[in-house]
Amino acid sequence: MKREVDDSNLSKKIVVYVSNSTGGQFASKIIGHFIINDMKFRFIALAFGRIGGHNINLQLPKTSVNNLKKNGYDPELVQLEIQQKLLDGDIIILSGSRSPPPAD
């Protein structure tokens, strides 16, 4: 029997960490991981800004998607929450992470 998880407080259960970000004036590549119920999952995201507003293209490895499903989470809802946290800046930047220098 598949275990279902209550997604109503999903945002409070997820903590997003950024370990590396590189990019330029219009797009940035973000590498990090998130923790949900003591389970760690990696992600890579492309953040786009300026023209057309802000947007995040988030990619989870297939193993992460399968593990989320196995633990009763809807991977699409989890991805939406992570995207929103990245857009809102509700993240933890790990010390020693690299980021681009400020634009002139």
Backbone as CSV, one residue per row, in Angstrom:
resi,resn,N_x,N_y,N_z,CA_x,CA_y,CA_z,C_x,C_y,C_z
1,MET,0.840,-1.186,0.000,0.000,0.000,0.000,0.880,1.243,0.000
2,LYS,0.554,2.192,-0.888,1.338,3.402,-1.016,1.011,4.360,0.115
3,ARG,2.048,4.891,0.724,1.884,5.836,1.826,1.721,7.237,1.260
4,GLU,0.683,7.942,1.659,0.459,9.318,1.228,0.880,10.265,2.343
5,VAL,1.432,11.398,1.955,1.893,12.397,2.901,0.981,13.610,2.814
6,ASP,0.685,14.222,3.945,-0.107,15.451,3.975,0.752,16.590,3.428
7,ASP,0.370,17.119,2.261,1.147,18.170,1.603,0.749,19.572,2.039
8,SER,-0.177,19.716,2.978,-0.663,21.043,3.350,0.423,21.903,3.987
9,ASN,1.379,21.312,4.668,2.474,22.060,5.293,3.805,21.769,4.608
10,LEU,3.747,21.434,3.339,4.945,21.038,2.617,6.027,22.112,2.658
11,SER,5.637,23.359,2.516,6.602,24.458,2.508,7.410,24.504,3.811
12,LYS,6.763,24.214,4.926,7.442,24.247,6.220,8.370,23.051,6.406
13,LYS,8.124,21.973,5.668,8.930,20.757,5.810,10.208,20.801,4.977
14,ILE,10.273,21.698,3.982,11.399,21.727,3.057,12.353,22.858,3.419
15,VAL,13.638,22.534,3.508,14.686,23.535,3.703,15.619,23.430,2.508
16,VAL,15.839,24.567,1.826,16.636,24.594,0.596,18.002,25.200,0.885
17,TYR,19.052,24.502,0.439,20.435,24.952,0.598,21.049,25.165,-0.785
18,VAL,21.754,26.272,-0.958,22.467,26.551,-2.203,23.953,26.429,-1.918
19,SER,24.624,25.567,-2.690,26.056,25.362,-2.481,26.904,26.057,-3.536
20,ASN,26.296,26.395,-4.701,27.050,27.030,-5.755,26.093,27.752,-6.691
21,SER,26.506,28.914,-7.143,25.734,29.623,-8.166,26.704,30.344,-9.083
22,THR,26.465,30.211,-10.365,27.276,30.895,-11.364,26.337,31.457,-12.411
23,GLY,26.740,32.523,-13.027,25.879,33.055,-14.064,26.225,34.454,-14.451
24,GLY,25.319,35.018,-15.197,25.543,36.345,-15.720,24.381,37.260,-15.447
25,GLN,24.208,38.180,-16.357,23.230,39.236,-16.179,21.785,38.747,-16.318
26,PHE,21.565,37.713,-17.134,20.200,37.289,-17.406,19.827,35.923,-16.850
27,ALA,20.814,35.077,-16.595,20.517,33.731,-16.098,21.635,33.264,-15.172
28,SER,21.276,32.418,-14.232,22.247,31.845,-13.293,21.973,30.362,-13.117
29,LYS,23.047,29.608,-12.939,22.936,28.181,-12.628,23.105,28.037,-11.123
30,ILE,22.179,27.333,-10.509,22.187,27.139,-9.052,22.291,25.652,-8.776
31,ILE,23.230,25.300,-7.921,23.405,23.909,-7.502,23.188,23.847,-5.995
32,GLY,22.416,22.868,-5.569,22.173,22.759,-4.144,21.446,21.481,-3.795
33,HIS,20.867,21.495,-2.619,20.085,20.352,-2.165,18.985,20.858,-1.242
34,PHE,18.016,19.990,-0.999,16.974,20.325,-0.045,16.784,19.147,0.895
35,ILE,16.310,19.470,2.064,16.035,18.480,3.107,14.532,18.460,3.340
36,ILE,13.991,17.262,3.329,12.579,17.085,3.665,12.485,15.848,4.562
37,ASN,12.002,16.038,5.787,11.920,14.955,6.772,13.215,14.169,6.891
38,ASP,14.312,14.882,7.089,15.653,14.294,7.304,16.186,13.535,6.090
39,MET,15.581,13.727,4.912,16.088,13.112,3.683,16.669,14.218,2.816
40,LYS,17.845,13.960,2.245,18.541,14.963,1.433,18.407,14.618,-0.048
41,PHE,18.062,15.635,-0.859,17.910,15.471,-2.294,18.659,16.597,-3.009
42,ARG,19.403,16.259,-4.054,20.148,17.252,-4.829,19.260,17.865,-5.909
43,PHE,19.651,19.067,-6.356,18.965,19.692,-7.479,19.924,20.602,-8.236
44,ILE,19.558,20.872,-9.466,20.214,21.880,-10.294,19.095,22.755,-10.835
45,ALA,19.313,24.055,-10.826,18.284,24.970,-11.312,18.909,26.057,-12.176
46,LEU,18.145,26.515,-13.141,18.508,27.686,-13.925,17.521,28.782,-13.550
47,ALA,18.058,29.920,-13.137,17.221,31.051,-12.754,17.313,32.115,-13.843
48,PHE,16.157,32.508,-14.329,16.080,33.530,-15.364,15.415,34.758,-14.774
49,GLY,15.852,35.913,-15.198,15.250,37.128,-14.681,15.072,38.167,-15.755
50,ARG,14.705,39.326,-15.306,14.542,40.510,-16.144,13.374,40.398,-17.104
51,ILE,13.612,40.047,-18.356,12.578,40.070,-19.380,11.547,38.973,-19.098
52,GLY,10.301,39.349,-18.951,9.251,38.372,-18.712,9.104,37.964,-17.257
53,GLY,9.852,38.567,-16.375,9.757,38.230,-14.960,10.717,37.131,-14.562
54,HIS,10.639,36.726,-13.329,11.551,35.722,-12.792,10.994,34.328,-13.013
55,ASN,11.888,33.391,-13.268,11.479,32.020,-13.520,12.605,31.092,-13.094
56,ILE,12.252,29.904,-12.657,13.226,28.894,-12.236,12.931,27.602,-12.987
57,ASN,13.943,27.070,-13.654,13.848,25.751,-14.272,14.599,24.796,-13.354
58,LEU,13.872,23.964,-12.646,14.441,23.082,-11.633,14.522,21.656,-12.155
59,GLN,15.656,21.009,-11.910,15.829,19.622,-12.322,16.222,18.779,-11.114
60,LEU,15.480,17.696,-10.936,15.811,16.722,-9.900,16.283,15.444,-10.585
61,PRO,17.313,14.800,-10.043,17.720,13.507,-10.605,16.583,12.495,-10.486
62,LYS,16.557,11.519,-11.409,15.494,10.498,-11.397,15.449,9.748,-10.074
63,THR,16.620,9.508,-9.475,16.636,8.802,-8.194,15.914,9.614,-7.120
64,SER,16.067,10.936,-7.164,15.373,11.789,-6.191,13.870,11.737,-6.410
65,VAL,13.447,11.818,-7.665,12.009,11.747,-7.980,11.435,10.419,-7.490
66,ASN,12.139,9.327,-7.769,11.671,8.009,-7.335,11.627,7.893,-5.818
67,ASN,12.634,8.442,-5.120,12.649,8.389,-3.655,11.530,9.239,-3.060
68,LEU,11.245,10.387,-3.676,10.127,11.201,-3.190,8.815,10.436,-3.321
69,LYS,8.603,9.812,-4.478,7.382,9.021,-4.692,7.288,7.881,-3.686
70,LYS,8.423,7.192,-3.489,8.449,6.050,-2.569,8.087,6.467,-1.146
71,ASN,8.420,7.709,-0.792,8.127,8.208,0.551,6.808,8.966,0.629
72,GLY,5.989,8.874,-0.436,4.640,9.418,-0.393,4.502,10.868,-0.813
73,TYR,5.548,11.469,-1.360,5.483,12.867,-1.794,5.183,12.949,-3.280
74,ASP,4.483,13.989,-3.663,4.237,14.276,-5.071,5.424,15.108,-5.564
75,PRO,6.286,14.548,-6.416,7.483,15.265,-6.860,7.181,16.625,-7.505
76,GLU,6.056,16.733,-8.205,5.713,18.011,-8.833,5.413,19.084,-7.795
77,LEU,4.697,18.718,-6.735,4.419,19.681,-5.667,5.700,20.087,-4.949
78,VAL,6.589,19.129,-4.721,7.869,19.422,-4.077,8.673,20.390,-4.951
79,GLN,8.717,20.134,-6.258,9.449,21.013,-7.164,8.864,22.421,-7.157
80,LEU,7.559,22.536,-7.146,6.932,23.860,-7.096,7.308,24.610,-5.825
81,GLU,7.340,23.904,-4.706,7.719,24.541,-3.441,9.173,25.008,-3.470
82,ILE,10.061,24.185,-4.032,11.471,24.566,-4.116,11.636,25.775,-5.035
83,GLN,10.950,25.768,-6.167,11.005,26.910,-7.082,10.553,28.188,-6.379
84,GLN,9.461,28.093,-5.628,8.952,29.269,-4.929,9.948,29.758,-3.882
85,LYS,10.564,28.828,-3.156,11.550,29.210,-2.153,12.760,29.887,-2.808
86,LEU,13.194,29.384,-3.960,14.301,30.013,-4.671,13.925,31.415,-5.144
87,LEU,12.717,31.586,-5.668,12.259,32.899,-6.112,12.141,33.885,-4.958
88,ASP,11.650,33.386,-3.813,11.443,34.246,-2.643,12.725,34.507,-1.858
89,GLY,13.784,33.759,-2.163,15.020,33.893,-1.387,14.950,33.176,-0.056
90,ASP,14.002,32.252,0.089,13.839,31.478,1.320,14.778,30.279,1.269
91,ILE,16.080,30.578,1.299,17.128,29.574,1.131,18.243,29.821,2.138
92,ILE,19.094,28.829,2.279,20.297,28.967,3.084,21.481,28.822,2.139
93,ILE,22.330,29.843,2.106,23.519,29.800,1.260,24.661,29.262,2.112
94,LEU,25.202,28.155,1.677,26.267,27.511,2.437,27.555,28.315,2.336
95,SER,28.286,28.385,3.426,29.542,29.152,3.416,30.512,28.503,2.452
96,GLY,31.266,29.324,1.768,32.205,28.824,0.781,31.579,28.642,-0.576
97,SER,30.253,28.945,-0.721,29.650,28.809,-2.045,30.128,29.938,-2.933
98,ARG,30.231,29.619,-4.194,30.697,30.597,-5.166,29.512,31.277,-5.810
99,SER,29.636,32.544,-6.045,28.619,33.279,-6.773,29.310,34.283,-7.669
100,PRO,28.636,34.753,-8.712,29.273,35.679,-9.631,29.533,37.031,-8.972
101,PRO,30.556,37.740,-9.447,30.784,39.085,-8.909,29.660,40.022,-9.323
102,PRO,29.442,41.080,-8.560,28.356,41.998,-8.911,28.603,42.645,-10.275
103,ALA,27.517,42.860,-11.021,27.616,43.500,-12.335,27.837,44.986,-12.165
104,ASP,28.564,45.573,-13.091,28.809,47.028,-13.041,27.628,47.791,-13.545
